[in-house]
Amino acid sequence: MEKPWKCGDCRKGFPSPSALETHRRIHTGERPFTCSMCGKGCSALSNLLTHQRVHTGERPFTCLECGKGFTQLSSLLTHQRVHTGEKLFICSECGNGFTQFSSLLTHQRIHTEEKPFTCSECGKGFSDSSTLRRHRRVHTGERPFTCRVWEGI
């Protein structure tokens, strides 16, 4: 498909002026579509409609394997890899496979030793946000899990 409409900022091509206009909002930050329930702004009407499912609870994309519902088709397709075992994203360092690109990126920090998430209390660095959240319990004293066996003693 020919893409004659070019973005002046990044030179990416688009098949129509309206597609280019929507893309340009990435560069301008414009978000003309606003959620009436929470005020969140979106750059495209389709993004707003998908976002509104957060409020309505609508999950139109259902996994035929386990019945889990999703707000977006892409989320369903990613989820289905859990059932197929398909791992499209392979680490070039160690060969480990991942079902999601974001999981590969997080994993690769093991090899680079990058720790972009820093504890504001003690300055310790972590490779992913979930590990930082778990670490913060050291400072807050939060204990979110209760042992059911010892509970009655």
Order of alpha helices (4+ residues) and beta strands (2+ residues): beta-beta-alpha-beta-beta-alpha-beta-beta-alpha-beta-beta-alpha-beta-beta-alpha
